[in-house]
Amino acid sequence: MLQWEAIRMCGIAGYLLFDQAACPETLRAMCNCIRHRGPDDEGFHLDGGCAIGMRRLSVIDLATGHQPLSNEDGSVWIVFNGEIYNYLELRRELTAAGHRFATQSDTETVVHLYEQEGVNGLCKLRGMFALAIWDAHNRKLLLARDRFGEKPLYYAALPHGLFFASELSALRVAGVPQDVDREALRLYFQFSYIPDPYSIFRTVRKLPAASWIQYDESGRATQGRYWTLSRPAEHPVAGMTETEARVRLRRAFDEAVSAQMAADVPLGAFLSGGIDSSSVVAAMALQSSRPVKTFSIGFEEAAYNELDYARQVAEKYRTEHHEILVKSDSVALVTRLVKHFGEPFADSSAIPTYVVSEFAARHVKVVLSGDGGDELFGGYTSFQAVERFRFMDRVPQPVRRALATVAGGLPYSAYGKNFLRMISRPTALERYFENNYSPYFLRSRLLQPEWITPADGAYLTRVFGDSMLPDGADILTQAMYFETAANLTGNMLVKVDRMSMANSLEVRCPFLDSRLATLAASIPHSWKIRGRQGKRIFLEAVGDRLPPKLLARRKMGFGLPLATWLRGSLRSLLWESLTSGRFLDRGFVDEGILRQLLEEHQAQRRDNTGTLWALLMLDMWFRDLEQPA
């Protein structure tokens, strides 16, 4: 019987020069930058102008797991980061077609699949991955990324060659220009992260999820998508009842969890005390002969502490439970986190994600998480708010324009300004973005004009492309699609990957199994969201496994008491950074408005946490960038 022998966690890097031979020193320097992603091993392959390399985290210690890895005759070489959960099924098909395997790894399966079907084989891969394949016969380099973008892949197409890496730092040491992309920075001011395919550097792009790009030695490129996220259903699919949907959902969820539990190393789960992670732990426990190792994080501040709920799940399933309490002095790690993202990134939940990853990595090498459940099953309160605010669509456009004028004339801190601004938006989509991301009225006051993105939906559609549905789609459909296709990939999964990989820990997300996600998309909104309850059908499918108190609680995000920390342990860093001449001279903000935001927050007159944190992270990123490589 075949053992599970996947090269699970690593970082990849390399390049293809169009007119000269590759340099091994450059490749080695690139891979050294991502050593934390794979501290146990390294490997390189050079062929003419092509150089591909990897850093490996040994999930099992088998000699046949070394990368780069090739096919029988050495005409196809691969470096691979991630997991293929259906590799045994694919291996059987490929063996029947005449392919000979030298190892038992999922990585070699991908090599032979490419040899058999080329880029068309990508659609058969079920898993999370970023890969680079050197086709020596055709002298082409292929880059590809998984369906949801769980694994990162940056690339820079320069006049003399193509460079790629799992993280931006590796491109920096390869000499890729570091000119800041002004459009990307404008998007950061609105979203607090830089969405795909943009990166903070003008010459660097992120390969979009479910996409591939291929270059030959002359610099000619072809690219495409091998999968598209299904549009969320607005109405029941013909022939499927709610009862049938619940049965299928329970089965698909358990199967996804089972597929991602395969490992020959210690495996566990993040357990937040929320519905998604608790459901994952329950499914793991019901399918495991050993106690599941669970890891939870709490805070001294009671409003952010979910440990009691996590304990209920741990006790119910007799898990090997581990807890850690984060204190306010943990913010000392903030400067460390900036380096791991490589570009401005302001999701503050990166802090607890880093802490719980570091904690879990002392005990296991792989954990399962509940990421993706809110996006696929309507768990976010913002989705429920879409339903509550539908009455605004009936307000005539002339009235909306009048309200916009009134809102614009009110002081920034005036009570009710946000509500008037929301009503005044000409479309429901613009209202959604105004309510859930940095609002235009704030950006128009705080930022200098050149850094303000337009408030209209046409701009958002142009920027996000395939992550946006046509205007004719229902607003809830548009919102759910955007959060899954764009925000999940560009924000949530970036946070999880960088913070776990900073600690050499692998995180798997069963909710993002492609089969489960496709099923979720076929379930209509009315079965997912009712009133103020999201994930209704998911709870009906698996909720009997969870403690009753967990089902009755209100939703909490994976947050932290950052507002309090910015008034206390982080106050000096915040004020010294944002009022410094170094930051103000960059010309991003109006100094008077910025000082007003700082003073309001300190006096607790207004919670400006999101805006201030985003600016602080930006300043710290620039400071890191300006340090010698």
C-alpha positions in Angstrom: 0.0 0.0 0.0 1.3 3.4 -0.9 2.3 5.7 1.9 1.5 9.4 1.9 4.7 11.0 0.7 4.0 14.6 -0.3 6.4 17.5 -0.2 4.0 19.6 1.7 5.5 22.7 2.9 8.1 24.7 1.1 9.0 27.8 -0.8 9.9 27.9 -4.5 11.9 30.4 -6.5 13.6 30.7 -9.9 13.9 32.4 -13.2 14.2 32.0 -16.9 16.7 34.3 -18.7 16.0 35.0 -22.4 19.5 35.5 -23.7 22.0 34.1 -21.2 22.8 31.2 -18.9 21.4 31.0 -15.4 23.6 31.8 -12.4 23.4 29.3 -9.5 24.5 31.9 -7.0 21.4 34.0 -7.8 19.1 31.1 -7.4 20.7 30.1 -4.1 20.3 33.6 -2.7 16.6 33.7 -3.7 16.0 30.4 -1.9 17.9 31.5 1.2 15.4 34.4 1.6 12.5 31.9 2.0 14.4 29.5 4.2 11.7 29.8 6.9 9.2 28.3 4.5 11.3 25.1 4.3 14.2 24.9 6.8 15.0 21.2 6.3 16.3 20.9 2.7 17.0 22.7 -0.5 17.3 21.7 -4.1 18.2 23.3 -7.5 18.0 22.6 -11.2 19.7 24.6 -13.9 19.3 24.2 -17.7 20.5 26.9 -20.0 18.7 30.1 -19.0 16.4 28.3 -16.6 17.0 28.0 -12.9 14.4 26.5 -10.4 14.8 25.9 -6.7 13.0 25.2 -3.5 13.3 25.2 0.2 11.6 22.1 1.9 9.9 21.4 5.2 10.2 17.7 5.7 6.8 16.3 6.5 8.2 12.8 6.3 11.9 12.0 6.0 12.1 10.0 2.8 15.0 10.4 0.4 12.7 10.1 -2.6 11.0 13.4 -1.6 13.8 15.7 -2.8 13.0 18.5 -5.2 13.4 19.5 -8.0 11.9 16.3 -9.3 11.7 15.1 -12.9 10.0 12.6 -15.1 11.6 9.4 -16.5 13.9 11.0 -19.1 14.5 14.3 -17.3 12.6 16.3 -19.9 10.2 17.8 -17.3 11.3 19.3 -14.0 9.1 20.7 -11.2 9.4 22.6 -8.0 6.1 22.4 -6.0 4.7 24.0 -2.9 1.5 22.5 -1.4 -0.7 19.4 -1.5 -2.5 17.3 -4.1 -5.3 15.5 -2.2 -6.3 13.3 -5.1 -2.9 12.3 -6.2 -3.4 8.5 -5.6 -6.4 8.6 -8.0 -4.4 10.5 -10.6 -1.4 8.2 -10.1 -3.5 5.1 -10.9 -4.7 6.8 -14.1 -1.2 7.8 -15.2 0.2 4.3 -14.4 -2.5 2.8 -16.6 -1.4 5.2 -19.4 2.1 3.9 -19.2 3.9 6.3 -16.9 6.6 5.0 -14.6 7.0 6.4 -11.1 10.2 6.6 -9.2 8.7 7.9 -6.0 5.3 7.8 -4.2 5.0 11.6 -4.0 2.2 13.8 -5.1 4.8 16.0 -6.7 5.8 13.4 -9.2 2.2 12.8 -10.0 2.0 16.4 -11.2 5.1 15.9 -13.4 3.5 13.0 -15.2 0.2 14.7 -15.5 1.8 17.6 -17.3 3.7 15.2 -19.5 0.4 13.5 -20.4 -1.9 16.5 -20.7 0.1 19.7 -20.5 -1.6 22.7 -18.9 -5.0 21.0 -19.4 -4.1 18.6 -16.6 -4.2 21.5 -14.0 -8.0 21.2 -13.9 -7.7 17.7 -12.5 -5.6 18.7 -9.4 -7.5 18.8 -6.2 -5.5 20.6 -3.6 -3.5 23.8 -2.7 -0.4 24.6 -4.6 2.0 26.9 -6.4 4.3 25.3 -8.9 6.9 25.9 -11.6 7.5 23.3 -14.3 10.4 23.5 -16.7 9.7 21.8 -20.0 13.2 21.1 -21.3 12.0 19.7 -24.6 9.9 22.7 -25.5 12.1 25.2 -23.6 9.2 26.6 -21.7 8.6 27.5 -18.0 5.1 27.1 -16.6 3.8 28.8 -13.4 0.5 27.8 -11.9 -1.5 28.4 -8.7 -4.4 26.6 -6.9 -8.1 27.4 -7.3 -8.4 29.7 -4.3 -4.8 31.0 -4.1 -4.0 29.3 -0.8 -0.3 29.2 -1.9 1.3 32.4 -3.1 3.2 33.0 -6.3 4.8 36.3 -7.4 6.4 36.9 -10.8 8.2 39.6 -12.6 8.4 39.7 -16.4 11.4 41.8 -17.2 13.0 42.5 -20.6 15.8 40.0 -19.9 13.9 37.3 -18.1 11.0 36.0 -16.0 11.5 35.7 -12.2 9.2 34.0 -9.7 9.1 33.2 -6.0 6.8 32.3 -3.1 7.6 35.6 -1.4 8.6 39.1 -2.6 11.9 39.1 -0.6 13.3 36.5 -3.0 12.6 38.7 -6.0 14.3 41.6 -4.2 17.7 39.8 -3.9 17.4 38.7 -7.6 17.6 42.4 -8.6 14.0 42.9 -9.6 13.3 46.6 -9.5 11.6 47.9 -6.3 9.7 50.9 -7.8 6.4 51.3 -5.9 3.2 50.7 -7.9 1.1 53.8 -7.2 -2.2 52.1 -8.2 -1.5 49.3 -5.8 -0.8 51.8 -3.0 -4.1 53.6 -3.7 -5.9 50.2 -3.4 -4.1 49.6 -0.1 -5.6 52.8 1.3 -9.1 51.5 0.5 -8.8 47.8 1.3 -5.9 47.6 3.8 -4.2 45.0 1.6 -3.2 44.9 -2.1 -5.5 42.7 -4.1 -4.4 40.3 -6.9 -2.9 40.6 -9.4 -1.3 43.8 -8.1 1.7 43.9 -5.8 3.4 46.8 -4.1 6.1 46.8 -6.8 5.3 48.0 -10.4 7.3 45.2 -12.1 5.9 42.4 -9.9 2.5 40.7 -10.2 0.7 38.0 -8.2 -0.4 35.1 -10.4 -4.2 35.0 -9.9 -5.8 32.0 -8.3 -6.7 29.2 -10.7 -4.4 30.6 -13.3 -1.3 29.7 -15.2 1.3 31.5 -17.3 4.0 30.1 -19.5 7.1 31.7 -21.0 9.6 30.4 -23.6 13.2 31.3 -23.9 12.4 34.1 -26.4 10.2 35.8 -23.9 6.9 34.9 -25.6 4.1 34.3 -23.0 0.8 32.5 -23.0 -1.6 32.5 -20.1 -5.1 31.3 -19.0 -7.4 30.1 -16.3 -8.2 26.4 -15.7 -11.1 27.0 -13.3 -13.7 29.6 -12.4 -15.5 29.9 -9.1 -19.2 29.1 -9.6 -21.6 32.0 -9.2 -23.5 31.7 -6.0 -27.1 30.5 -6.7 -29.9 33.0 -6.1 -32.6 30.3 -6.4 -32.8 26.6 -5.7 -31.3 24.3 -8.3 -33.9 22.2 -10.1 -34.3 18.8 -8.5 -32.4 19.6 -5.2 -34.4 20.0 -2.0 -33.2 21.5 1.2 -33.2 18.1 2.8 -31.1 16.7 0.0 -28.7 19.7 0.2 -28.1 19.1 3.9 -27.3 15.4 3.3 -25.0 16.2 0.5 -23.3 19.0 2.4 -22.6 16.8 5.5 -21.1 14.1 3.3 -19.0 16.5 1.2 -17.7 18.3 4.3 -16.7 15.1 6.0 -15.0 13.9 2.8 -13.1 17.1 2.5 -11.9 17.0 6.1 -10.9 13.3 5.6 -8.9 14.0 2.5 -6.9 16.8 4.2 -6.2 14.7 7.3 -3.8 12.4 5.4 -0.4 12.8 7.0 2.5 10.8 8.4 3.5 13.6 10.8 1.7 15.1 13.9 -1.5 16.8 12.8 -3.9 19.1 14.6 -6.4 21.9 14.2 -6.9 25.5 15.1 -9.9 25.7 17.4 -11.3 29.3 17.8 -14.6 28.4 19.5 -16.5 29.5 16.4 -18.7 27.4 14.2 -16.3 26.7 11.3 -13.2 25.6 13.2 -15.4 23.7 15.7 -17.1 21.8 12.9 -13.7 20.9 11.4 -12.5 19.5 14.8 -15.7 17.5 15.2 -15.4 16.0 11.7 -11.7 15.1 12.5 -12.5 13.5 15.8 -15.3 11.4 14.3 -12.9 10.1 11.7 -9.8 9.6 13.8 -8.8 6.8 16.0 -6.5 9.1 18.1 -7.3 12.3 20.0 -7.1 15.3 17.8 -4.6 17.9 18.9 -6.3 21.3 19.1 -4.8 24.8 19.6 -6.7 27.8 20.9 -5.8 31.4 21.6 -7.3 33.8 24.1 -6.8 37.4 25.4 -6.8 39.0 28.8 -9.6 41.2 27.6 -12.8 39.2 28.2 -14.7 40.6 25.1 -12.1 39.0 22.8 -11.7 35.7 24.7 -13.3 32.6 23.2 -11.4 30.0 25.2 -14.5 28.9 27.1 -16.3 28.0 23.8 -13.2 26.2 22.5 -12.9 24.2 25.7 -16.5 23.0 25.3 -15.7 21.5 21.9 -12.4 20.1 23.1 -14.1 18.4 26.1 -16.9 17.0 23.9 -14.4 15.3 21.6 -11.7 14.6 24.2 -9.1 16.4 22.1 -5.5 16.9 23.3 -6.2 20.6 23.9 -3.6 23.4 24.1 -4.3 27.0 25.0 -2.2 30.2 25.0 -3.1 33.6 26.4 -2.0 36.6 24.4 -1.0 39.6 26.5 -0.7 43.2 25.4 3.1 43.0 25.4 2.9 40.5 22.5 2.7 43.5 20.2 6.5 43.5 20.3 6.3 41.1 17.5 4.7 43.6 15.2 7.9 44.7 13.6 8.7 41.1 12.9 5.5 40.5 11.1 6.0 43.3 8.6 8.9 41.5 7.0 6.9 38.3 6.3 4.3 40.0 4.2 6.8 41.8 2.0 4.3 44.5 1.2 1.8 46.7 3.1 -0.7 44.5 4.9 -3.0 45.6 7.7 -5.2 42.8 8.7 -4.5 43.0 12.5 -5.7 39.4 13.0 -2.3 38.5 11.7 -1.0 38.9 15.2 -3.1 36.2 16.8 -2.6 34.0 13.7 1.1 34.3 14.1 1.0 33.5 17.9 -1.3 30.5 17.5 0.9 29.2 14.6 4.0 29.5 16.6 2.3 27.8 19.5 1.0 24.9 17.4 4.3 24.4 15.6 5.8 23.3 18.9 3.6 20.2 18.8 2.6 19.5 15.1 3.7 20.2 11.6 0.2 20.4 10.0 -3.1 21.9 11.2 -6.6 22.2 9.7 -8.5 25.5 9.9 -12.0 26.8 9.3 -11.1 29.5 6.8 -13.5 29.8 3.9 -16.7 28.9 5.8 -18.0 32.4 6.1 -17.5 33.3 2.5 -19.1 30.1 1.1 -22.1 29.9 3.5 -22.9 33.5 4.2 -21.5 33.8 7.7 -20.3 37.4 7.6 -22.6 40.0 9.2 -21.9 42.1 6.2 -24.0 39.7 4.1 -26.8 39.9 6.5 -26.6 43.7 6.4 -27.1 43.5 2.7 -30.6 42.2 3.3 -31.3 44.8 6.0 -30.3 47.7 3.7 -32.2 46.7 0.7 -34.8 49.3 1.5 -32.2 51.9 0.5 -32.6 50.8 -3.1 -36.0 52.4 -3.2 -34.7 55.9 -2.4 -34.9 57.9 -5.6 -31.6 59.0 -7.2 -32.3 62.8 -6.8 -32.8 62.2 -3.1 -29.6 60.3 -2.9 -27.7 63.1 -4.5 -29.1 65.5 -2.0 -28.2 63.3 0.8 -24.6 63.0 -0.6 -24.4 66.8 -0.5 -25.6 66.9 3.1 -23.2 64.1 4.2 -20.3 65.9 2.4 -20.9 69.1 4.3 -21.0 67.4 7.8 -17.8 67.3 9.9 -15.9 64.0 9.7 -17.0 63.0 13.3 -20.7 64.1 12.9 -23.2 61.5 14.2 -25.1 59.8 11.3 -22.7 60.9 8.6 -21.8 57.2 7.7 -25.5 56.3 7.4 -26.3 59.2 5.1 -23.3 58.4 3.0 -24.4 54.8 2.6 -27.9 55.8 1.5 -26.5 58.3 -0.9 -24.5 55.8 -2.9 -26.0 55.3 -6.4 -25.8 51.5 -6.5 -26.1 48.7 -3.9 -22.6 47.5 -4.8 -21.0 50.9 -4.1 -23.0 50.9 -0.8 -21.5 47.6 0.1 -17.9 48.7 -0.4 -18.6 52.0 1.4 -19.9 50.1 4.4 -17.3 47.4 4.6 -14.0 48.9 3.5 -12.4 52.3 4.0 -15.2 54.7 3.1 -14.7 57.3 0.4 -15.8 60.2 2.6 -12.9 59.4 5.0 -10.3 58.8 2.3 -11.3 62.1 0.6 -10.6 64.0 3.9 -7.5 62.1 5.1 -5.6 61.4 1.9 -4.0 63.7 -0.6 -6.0 63.7 -3.9 -3.6 61.5 -5.9 -4.0 58.7 -3.4 -7.8 58.5 -3.5 -9.5 55.7 -5.5 -12.8 56.5 -7.2 -16.0 55.6 -5.3 -17.8 54.3 -8.4 -18.5 50.6 -9.2 -17.0 50.9 -12.7 -13.5 51.4 -11.1 -13.9 48.4 -8.8 -15.0 46.2 -11.7 -12.0 47.3 -13.7 -9.6 46.6 -10.9 -11.0 43.3 -9.7 -12.0 41.9 -13.1 -13.1 38.3 -12.9 -13.6 38.7 -9.1 -16.7 40.9 -9.9 -20.0 39.8 -11.3 -21.9 41.8 -13.9 -24.0 44.7 -12.7 -27.2 42.7 -13.3 -26.4 40.2 -10.5 -28.2 40.5 -7.2 -26.2 42.5 -4.7 -25.9 39.6 -2.2 -24.6 37.4 -5.0 -22.1 40.1 -6.0 -20.9 40.6 -2.4 -20.5 36.8 -1.7 -18.7 36.3 -4.9 -16.3 39.2 -4.3 -15.5 38.1 -0.8 -14.7 34.6 -2.0 -13.0 35.3 -5.3 -11.0 38.5 -4.2 -10.9 39.2 -0.5 -10.4 35.6 0.6 -7.5 35.1 -1.8 -5.9 38.6 -1.4 -6.4 39.0 2.4 -7.5 36.1 4.5 -5.3 33.4 2.9 -2.3 35.7 2.6 -2.5 36.2 6.4 -2.8 32.5 7.1 0.0 31.5 4.7 2.6 34.1 5.8 2.0 33.7 9.5 2.0 29.9 9.5 4.9 29.7 7.2 6.9 32.1 9.3 6.7 29.3 11.9 7.2 26.4 9.4 3.7 25.2 10.0 1.3 23.9 7.3 -2.3 25.0 7.3 -5.0 23.2 5.3 -8.5 24.6 4.7 -11.2 21.9 4.2 -13.8 24.5 3.4 -11.8 25.4 0.2 -12.0 21.9 -1.2 -13.1 22.5 -4.8 -15.9 19.9 -4.6 -17.3 21.3 -1.4 -17.0 24.9 -2.7 -18.9 24.0 -5.9 -21.7 22.4 -3.9 -21.9 25.4 -1.6 -22.3 27.7 -4.7 -25.3 25.7 -5.8 -27.1 26.3 -2.5 -29.4 29.4 -2.7 -29.0 32.4 -0.4 -32.3 31.8 1.3 -31.0 28.5 2.6 -27.8 30.1 3.9 -29.0 33.4 5.4 -32.3 34.1 7.3 -32.6 37.3 9.2 -29.5 37.8 11.3 -28.4 34.1 11.0 -25.9 33.1 8.5 -24.6 29.6 7.6 -28.1 28.3 8.4 -28.0 25.2 6.1 -24.5 24.4 7.2 -25.6 24.4 10.8 -28.6 22.2 10.0 -26.2 19.8 8.2 -23.6 19.4 11.0 -24.8 21.5 13.9 -25.9 18.4 15.9 -22.2 17.7 16.5 -21.6 21.0 18.3 -22.3 22.1 21.9 -25.7 23.9 22.2 -24.1 27.0 23.7 -21.9 27.3 20.7 -24.8 27.4 18.3 -26.6 30.1 20.3 -23.7 32.5 20.6 -23.2 35.6 18.5 -20.5 35.6 15.8 -17.1 36.9 16.7 -14.3 37.4 14.2 -10.7 36.4 14.8 -10.0 39.8 16.3 -7.9 41.2 19.1 -8.2 44.2 21.4 -6.1 46.4 19.1 -8.1 49.6 19.8 -7.0 49.3 23.4 -3.4 48.5 22.6 -3.2 51.6 20.3 -4.1 53.7 23.3 -1.7 51.8 25.6 1.2 49.6 24.8 1.3 50.6 21.1 0.6 54.3 21.7 4.2 55.5 21.5 5.0 53.5 18.4 1.8 54.8 16.7 2.3 58.5 17.5 6.0 58.5 16.9 5.5 56.8 13.5 2.6 58.8 12.1 3.6 62.2 13.3 7.2 61.9 12.2 8.6 64.0 9.5 9.7 60.9 7.7 6.1 59.7 7.3 4.4 63.1 6.7 7.0 64.0 4.1 5.8 61.1 1.9 2.8 63.1 1.1 0.1 60.6 1.6 -2.1 62.3 4.2 -3.4 65.6 5.4 -1.5 66.2 8.7 -4.4 68.0 10.4 -6.9 65.3 9.7 -4.4 62.6 10.8 -3.8 64.3 14.1 -7.5 64.6 14.6 -7.9 60.9 14.1 -5.1 60.2 16.5 -6.6 62.5 19.2 -10.1 61.2 18.7 -9.0 57.6 19.1 -6.8 58.3 22.2 -9.7 60.2 23.9 -12.1 57.3 22.9 -14.4 59.7 21.1 -14.2 57.5 18.0 -12.7 54.2 17.1 -10.2 54.8 14.3 -8.3 51.6 14.7 -8.6 50.3 11.2 -7.3 53.5 9.6 -4.5 54.1 12.1 -3.3 50.6 11.9 -3.2 50.6 8.1 -1.1 53.8 8.2 1.2 52.4 10.9 1.8 49.2 8.9 2.5 51.3 5.8 5.1 53.4 7.6 6.8 50.3 9.0 6.8 48.7 5.6 8.6 51.7 4.0 11.1 51.7 6.8 11.8 48.0 6.2 12.1 48.5 2.5 14.6 51.3 2.9 16.9 49.0 4.9 19.7 47.3 2.9 18.7 44.0 1.3 
